[in-house]
């Protein structure tokens, strides 16, 4: 039930999903609404992983 889960918990779950799986779902989904949802989830998860890499010690731009 949605009432028992916070948006932060949902986002934490999304961060754990395999990026390739999210990308595949966004590319091959037949429903345009679901395609947009999976694309947004992929973009969010990718951005979070990039932030983690960029903020790691020793990463210099």
PDB file as gemmi writes it, atoms N, CA and C in Angstrom:
CRYST1    1.000    1.000    1.000  90.00  90.00  90.00 P 1                      
ATOM      1  N   UNK A   1       0.841  -1.176   0.000  1.00  0.00           N  
ATOM      2  CA  UNK A   1       0.000   0.000   0.000  1.00  0.00           C  
ATOM      3  C   UNK A   1       0.888   1.242   0.000  1.00  0.00           C  
ATOM      4  N   UNK A   2       0.547   2.205  -0.782  1.00  0.00           N  
ATOM      5  CA  UNK A   2       1.356   3.405  -0.956  1.00  0.00           C  
ATOM      6  C   UNK A   2       1.426   4.246   0.311  1.00  0.00           C  
ATOM      7  N   UNK A   3       0.417   4.202   1.138  1.00  0.00           N  
ATOM      8  CA  UNK A   3       0.397   5.007   2.362  1.00  0.00           C  
ATOM      9  C   UNK A   3       1.535   4.653   3.309  1.00  0.00           C  
ATOM     10  N   UNK A   4       2.057   3.452   3.204  1.00  0.00           N  
ATOM     11  CA  UNK A   4       3.070   2.985   4.151  1.00  0.00           C  
ATOM     12  C   UNK A   4       4.494   3.176   3.662  1.00  0.00           C  
ATOM     13  N   UNK A   5       4.689   3.768   2.499  1.00  0.00           N  
ATOM     14  CA  UNK A   5       6.038   3.931   1.961  1.00  0.00           C  
ATOM     15  C   UNK A   5       6.268   5.402   1.619  1.00  0.00           C  
ATOM     16  N   UNK A   6       7.460   5.869   1.926  1.00  0.00           N  
ATOM     17  CA  UNK A   6       7.789   7.268   1.642  1.00  0.00           C  
ATOM     18  C   UNK A   6       8.456   7.386   0.276  1.00  0.00           C  
ATOM     19  N   UNK A   7       8.469   8.584  -0.245  1.00  0.00           N  
ATOM     20  CA  UNK A   7       9.133   8.819  -1.521  1.00  0.00           C  
ATOM     21  C   UNK A   7      10.632   8.521  -1.416  1.00  0.00           C  
ATOM     22  N   UNK A   8      11.231   8.804  -0.269  1.00  0.00           N  
ATOM     23  CA  UNK A   8      12.654   8.497  -0.080  1.00  0.00           C  
ATOM     24  C   UNK A   8      12.912   6.994  -0.165  1.00  0.00           C  
ATOM     25  N   UNK A   9      11.995   6.202   0.387  1.00  0.00           N  
ATOM     26  CA  UNK A   9      12.136   4.745   0.317  1.00  0.00           C  
ATOM     27  C   UNK A   9      12.014   4.253  -1.119  1.00  0.00           C  
ATOM     28  N   UNK A  10      11.103   4.832  -1.870  1.00  0.00           N  
ATOM     29  CA  UNK A  10      10.944   4.453  -3.280  1.00  0.00           C  
ATOM     30  C   UNK A  10      12.217   4.769  -4.054  1.00  0.00           C  
ATOM     31  N   UNK A  11      12.753   5.969  -3.836  1.00  0.00           N  
ATOM     32  CA  UNK A  11      13.964   6.363  -4.559  1.00  0.00           C  
ATOM     33  C   UNK A  11      15.159   5.493  -4.176  1.00  0.00           C  
ATOM     34  N   UNK A  12      15.257   5.114  -2.915  1.00  0.00           N  
ATOM     35  CA  UNK A  12      16.340   4.219  -2.491  1.00  0.00           C  
ATOM     36  C   UNK A  12      16.235   2.876  -3.213  1.00  0.00           C  
ATOM     37  N   UNK A  13      15.021   2.374  -3.361  1.00  0.00           N  
ATOM     38  CA  UNK A  13      14.803   1.115  -4.085  1.00  0.00           C  
ATOM     39  C   UNK A  13      15.228   1.257  -5.544  1.00  0.00           C  
ATOM     40  N   UNK A  14      14.858   2.365  -6.159  1.00  0.00           N  
ATOM     41  CA  UNK A  14      15.200   2.601  -7.568  1.00  0.00           C  
ATOM     42  C   UNK A  14      16.706   2.641  -7.744  1.00  0.00           C  
ATOM     43  N   UNK A  15      17.408   3.227  -6.793  1.00  0.00           N  
ATOM     44  CA  UNK A  15      18.870   3.314  -6.878  1.00  0.00           C  
ATOM     45  C   UNK A  15      19.526   1.935  -6.875  1.00  0.00           C  
ATOM     46  N   UNK A  16      18.847   0.922  -6.361  1.00  0.00           N  
ATOM     47  CA  UNK A  16      19.411  -0.423  -6.273  1.00  0.00           C  
ATOM     48  C   UNK A  16      19.131  -1.271  -7.525  1.00  0.00           C  
ATOM     49  N   UNK A  17      18.220  -0.823  -8.377  1.00  0.00           N  
ATOM     50  CA  UNK A  17      17.844  -1.588  -9.561  1.00  0.00           C  
ATOM     51  C   UNK A  17      18.953  -1.492 -10.606  1.00  0.00           C  
ATOM     52  N   UNK A  18      19.152  -2.567 -11.336  1.00  0.00           N  
ATOM     53  CA  UNK A  18      20.148  -2.621 -12.404  1.00  0.00           C  
ATOM     54  C   UNK A  18      19.813  -1.582 -13.477  1.00  0.00           C  
ATOM     55  N   UNK A  19      20.776  -0.719 -13.801  1.00  0.00           N  
ATOM     56  CA  UNK A  19      20.548   0.324 -14.796  1.00  0.00           C  
ATOM     57  C   UNK A  19      20.153  -0.250 -16.156  1.00  0.00           C  
ATOM     58  N   UNK A  20      20.771  -1.352 -16.532  1.00  0.00           N  
ATOM     59  CA  UNK A  20      20.461  -1.943 -17.831  1.00  0.00           C  
ATOM     60  C   UNK A  20      19.005  -2.392 -17.886  1.00  0.00           C  
ATOM     61  N   UNK A  21      18.503  -2.912 -16.784  1.00  0.00           N  
ATOM     62  CA  UNK A  21      17.098  -3.338 -16.736  1.00  0.00           C  
ATOM     63  C   UNK A  21      16.158  -2.147 -16.917  1.00  0.00           C  
ATOM     64  N   UNK A  22      16.457  -1.047 -16.241  1.00  0.00           N  
ATOM     65  CA  UNK A  22      15.628   0.148 -16.403  1.00  0.00           C  
ATOM     66  C   UNK A  22      15.702   0.690 -17.824  1.00  0.00           C  
ATOM     67  N   UNK A  23      16.887   0.695 -18.399  1.00  0.00           N  
ATOM     68  CA  UNK A  23      17.044   1.176 -19.771  1.00  0.00           C  
ATOM     69  C   UNK A  23      16.274   0.291 -20.742  1.00  0.00           C  
ATOM     70  N   UNK A  24      16.414  -1.011 -20.605  1.00  0.00           N  
ATOM     71  CA  UNK A  24      15.694  -1.932 -21.484  1.00  0.00           C  
ATOM     72  C   UNK A  24      14.189  -1.741 -21.385  1.00  0.00           C  
ATOM     73  N   UNK A  25      13.693  -1.589 -20.155  1.00  0.00           N  
ATOM     74  CA  UNK A  25      12.247  -1.395 -19.976  1.00  0.00           C  
ATOM     75  C   UNK A  25      11.801  -0.088 -20.619  1.00  0.00           C  
ATOM     76  N   UNK A  26      12.624   0.959 -20.510  1.00  0.00           N  
ATOM     77  CA  UNK A  26      12.245   2.252 -21.099  1.00  0.00           C  
ATOM     78  C   UNK A  26      12.270   2.209 -22.623  1.00  0.00           C  
ATOM     79  N   UNK A  27      13.127   1.393 -23.171  1.00  0.00           N  
ATOM     80  CA  UNK A  27      13.226   1.305 -24.630  1.00  0.00           C  
ATOM     81  C   UNK A  27      12.186   0.381 -25.247  1.00  0.00           C  
ATOM     82  N   UNK A  28      11.796  -0.661 -24.528  1.00  0.00           N  
ATOM     83  CA  UNK A  28      10.954  -1.699 -25.125  1.00  0.00           C  
ATOM     84  C   UNK A  28       9.524  -1.738 -24.599  1.00  0.00           C  
ATOM     85  N   UNK A  29       9.190  -0.854 -23.685  1.00  0.00           N  
ATOM     86  CA  UNK A  29       7.825  -0.828 -23.146  1.00  0.00           C  
ATOM     87  C   UNK A  29       6.859  -0.355 -24.227  1.00  0.00           C  
ATOM     88  N   UNK A  30       5.716  -1.006 -24.331  1.00  0.00           N  
ATOM     89  CA  UNK A  30       4.740  -0.626 -25.359  1.00  0.00           C  
ATOM     90  C   UNK A  30       3.826   0.505 -24.894  1.00  0.00           C  
ATOM     91  N   UNK A  31       3.589   0.599 -23.618  1.00  0.00           N  
ATOM     92  CA  UNK A  31       2.753   1.676 -23.077  1.00  0.00           C  
ATOM     93  C   UNK A  31       3.590   2.950 -22.975  1.00  0.00           C  
ATOM     94  N   UNK A  32       3.111   4.027 -23.555  1.00  0.00           N  
ATOM     95  CA  UNK A  32       3.889   5.273 -23.518  1.00  0.00           C  
ATOM     96  C   UNK A  32       4.033   5.808 -22.096  1.00  0.00           C  
ATOM     97  N   UNK A  33       3.009   5.635 -21.255  1.00  0.00           N  
ATOM     98  CA  UNK A  33       3.113   6.078 -19.868  1.00  0.00           C  
ATOM     99  C   UNK A  33       4.192   5.305 -19.116  1.00  0.00           C  
ATOM    100  N   UNK A  34       4.218   3.989 -19.291  1.00  0.00           N  
ATOM    101  CA  UNK A  34       5.221   3.171 -18.621  1.00  0.00           C  
ATOM    102  C   UNK A  34       6.610   3.454 -19.192  1.00  0.00           C  
ATOM    103  N   UNK A  35       6.678   3.691 -20.493  1.00  0.00           N  
ATOM    104  CA  UNK A  35       7.957   4.021 -21.128  1.00  0.00           C  
ATOM    105  C   UNK A  35       8.540   5.285 -20.494  1.00  0.00           C  
ATOM    106  N   UNK A  36       7.697   6.304 -20.316  1.00  0.00           N  
ATOM    107  CA  UNK A  36       8.139   7.547 -19.684  1.00  0.00           C  
ATOM    108  C   UNK A  36       8.552   7.320 -18.238  1.00  0.00           C  
ATOM    109  N   UNK A  37       7.796   6.501 -17.532  1.00  0.00           N  
ATOM    110  CA  UNK A  37       8.127   6.200 -16.134  1.00  0.00           C  
ATOM    111  C   UNK A  37       9.494   5.527 -16.034  1.00  0.00           C  
ATOM    112  N   UNK A  38       9.722   4.485 -16.828  1.00  0.00           N  
ATOM    113  CA  UNK A  38      11.002   3.783 -16.759  1.00  0.00           C  
ATOM    114  C   UNK A  38      12.151   4.661 -17.216  1.00  0.00           C  
ATOM    115  N   UNK A  39      11.902   5.547 -18.170  1.00  0.00           N  
ATOM    116  CA  UNK A  39      12.944   6.478 -18.603  1.00  0.00           C  
ATOM    117  C   UNK A  39      13.303   7.436 -17.462  1.00  0.00           C  
ATOM    118  N   UNK A  40      12.281   7.934 -16.757  1.00  0.00           N  
ATOM    119  CA  UNK A  40      12.530   8.832 -15.632  1.00  0.00           C  
ATOM    120  C   UNK A  40      13.277   8.114 -14.507  1.00  0.00           C  
ATOM    121  N   UNK A  41      12.895   6.874 -14.225  1.00  0.00           N  
ATOM    122  CA  UNK A  41      13.584   6.103 -13.187  1.00  0.00           C  
ATOM    123  C   UNK A  41      15.034   5.837 -13.588  1.00  0.00           C  
ATOM    124  N   UNK A  42      15.265   5.507 -14.857  1.00  0.00           N  
ATOM    125  CA  UNK A  42      16.623   5.274 -15.358  1.00  0.00           C  
ATOM    126  C   UNK A  42      17.463   6.545 -15.210  1.00  0.00           C  
ATOM    127  N   UNK A  43      16.906   7.667 -15.629  1.00  0.00           N  
ATOM    128  CA  UNK A  43      17.622   8.939 -15.567  1.00  0.00           C  
ATOM    129  C   UNK A  43      17.969   9.296 -14.122  1.00  0.00           C  
ATOM    130  N   UNK A  44      17.032   9.086 -13.214  1.00  0.00           N  
ATOM    131  CA  UNK A  44      17.276   9.366 -11.797  1.00  0.00           C  
ATOM    132  C   UNK A  44      18.398   8.466 -11.254  1.00  0.00           C  
ATOM    133  N   UNK A  45      18.288   7.167 -11.487  1.00  0.00           N  
ATOM    134  CA  UNK A  45      19.276   6.219 -10.959  1.00  0.00           C  
ATOM    135  C   UNK A  45      20.662   6.497 -11.543  1.00  0.00           C  
ATOM    136  N   UNK A  46      20.715   6.800 -12.820  1.00  0.00           N  
ATOM    137  CA  UNK A  46      21.996   7.111 -13.457  1.00  0.00           C  
ATOM    138  C   UNK A  46      22.605   8.369 -12.846  1.00  0.00           C  
ATOM    139  N   UNK A  47      21.789   9.394 -12.654  1.00  0.00           N  
ATOM    140  CA  UNK A  47      22.270  10.635 -12.048  1.00  0.00           C  
ATOM    141  C   UNK A  47      22.812  10.423 -10.646  1.00  0.00           C  
ATOM    142  N   UNK A  48      22.132   9.590  -9.859  1.00  0.00           N  
ATOM    143  CA  UNK A  48      22.596   9.302  -8.500  1.00  0.00           C  
ATOM    144  C   UNK A  48      23.938   8.587  -8.525  1.00  0.00           C  
ATOM    145  N   UNK A  49      24.098   7.645  -9.431  1.00  0.00           N  
ATOM    146  CA  UNK A  49      25.374   6.921  -9.508  1.00  0.00           C  
ATOM    147  C   UNK A  49      26.489   7.840  -9.977  1.00  0.00           C  
ATOM    148  N   UNK A  50      26.177   8.753 -10.888  1.00  0.00           N  
ATOM    149  CA  UNK A  50      27.184   9.707 -11.340  1.00  0.00           C  
ATOM    150  C   UNK A  50      27.611  10.624 -10.193  1.00  0.00           C  
ATOM    151  N   UNK A  51      26.650  11.066  -9.388  1.00  0.00           N  
ATOM    152  CA  UNK A  51      26.989  11.899  -8.229  1.00  0.00           C  
ATOM    153  C   UNK A  51      27.915  11.161  -7.281  1.00  0.00           C  
ATOM    154  N   UNK A  52      27.644   9.874  -7.053  1.00  0.00           N  
ATOM    155  CA  UNK A  52      28.489   9.070  -6.168  1.00  0.00           C  
ATOM    156  C   UNK A  52      29.909   8.981  -6.697  1.00  0.00           C  
ATOM    157  N   UNK A  53      30.043   8.789  -7.993  1.00  0.00           N  
ATOM    158  CA  UNK A  53      31.370   8.669  -8.600  1.00  0.00           C  
ATOM    159  C   UNK A  53      32.118   9.991  -8.536  1.00  0.00           C  
ATOM    160  N   UNK A  54      31.437  11.067  -8.895  1.00  0.00           N  
ATOM    161  CA  UNK A  54      32.078  12.368  -8.922  1.00  0.00           C  
ATOM    162  C   UNK A  54      32.497  12.841  -7.525  1.00  0.00           C  
ATOM    163  N   UNK A  55      31.737  12.463  -6.514  1.00  0.00           N  
ATOM    164  CA  UNK A  55      32.068  12.896  -5.151  1.00  0.00           C  
ATOM    165  C   UNK A  55      33.064  11.963  -4.466  1.00  0.00           C  
ATOM    166  N   UNK A  56      33.473  10.900  -5.115  1.00  0.00           N  
ATOM    167  CA  UNK A  56      34.425   9.971  -4.520  1.00  0.00           C  
ATOM    168  C   UNK A  56      35.806  10.614  -4.389  1.00  0.00           C  
ATOM    169  N   UNK A  57      36.510  10.298  -3.315  1.00  0.00           N  
ATOM    170  CA  UNK A  57      37.860  10.829  -3.153  1.00  0.00           C  
ATOM    171  C   UNK A  57      38.743  10.426  -4.334  1.00  0.00           C  
ATOM    172  N   UNK A  58      39.528  11.379  -4.797  1.00  0.00           N  
ATOM    173  CA  UNK A  58      40.442  11.086  -5.888  1.00  0.00           C  
ATOM    174  C   UNK A  58      39.857  11.333  -7.267  1.00  0.00           C  
ATOM    175  N   UNK A  59      38.583  11.674  -7.354  1.00  0.00           N  
ATOM    176  CA  UNK A  59      37.993  11.970  -8.652  1.00  0.00           C  
ATOM    177  C   UNK A  59      38.177  13.451  -8.913  1.00  0.00           C  
ATOM    178  N   UNK A  60      38.954  13.763  -9.928  1.00  0.00           N  
ATOM    179  CA  UNK A  60      39.238  15.156 -10.278  1.00  0.00           C  
ATOM    180  C   UNK A  60      38.753  15.432 -11.702  1.00  0.00           C  
ATOM    181  N   UNK A  61      38.108  16.547 -11.839  1.00  0.00           N  
ATOM    182  CA  UNK A  61      37.653  16.949 -13.176  1.00  0.00           C  
ATOM    183  C   UNK A  61      38.637  17.940 -13.741  1.00  0.00           C  
TER     184      UNK A  61                                                      
END                                                                             
